[in-house]
Amino acid sequence: MAGYKILQAEQQGIYVLKFIGEIRLNLCSTLDNLVESITRDPAFKTVVIDLTETEIIDSTTLGLLAKIALAAQKQSHFLPTLISTNPDITRIITSMGFDKIFIIVREPASRIEELEEIPVLKASEQQVRDKVLDAHKVLMGMNSRNREEFKNLVRALECEETG
């Protein structure tokens, strides 16, 4: 069994995503594709992201989550919800400023039904690099702390692109 899984359900424009295990860079194409399809849905209102079974989450994934949160606010003016019962994950998301773009719930959802597993997409090294760069630019745009935190990474990835 793989060490990660993304589950999804949707009803009346409200999407529920559940991340299980280690959610890292290897899922960036899958997650970016999911974000694009959700935000293109004309019925899309908001998203609930359940991190209660997430063991590890990296900054690329956080950037993609910020992207979907910002899209939800723009499209429907609803703040999306993020559920995190792991103190380490909660500390990371609040340090990134997610408390400004998400409603953060620290207790598990009582009932989430009909979640379907999202198939993992294959991506080239260049596609992954592009998604990592985009995700970190989203994080940098959220606040000055993130801008300082990720500026060297973004600069290095941009140099790789041009070099």
Secondary structure, 3 states (H helix, E strand, C coil): CCCEEEEEEEECCEEEEEEEEEECHHHHHHHHHHHHHHHHCCCCCEEEEEEEEEEEECHHHHHHHHHHHHHHHHHHCCCCEEECCCHHHHHHHHHCCHHHCCEEECCCCCCCCCCEECCCCCCCHHHHHHHHHHHHHHHHCCCHHHHHHHHHHHHHHHHHHHC
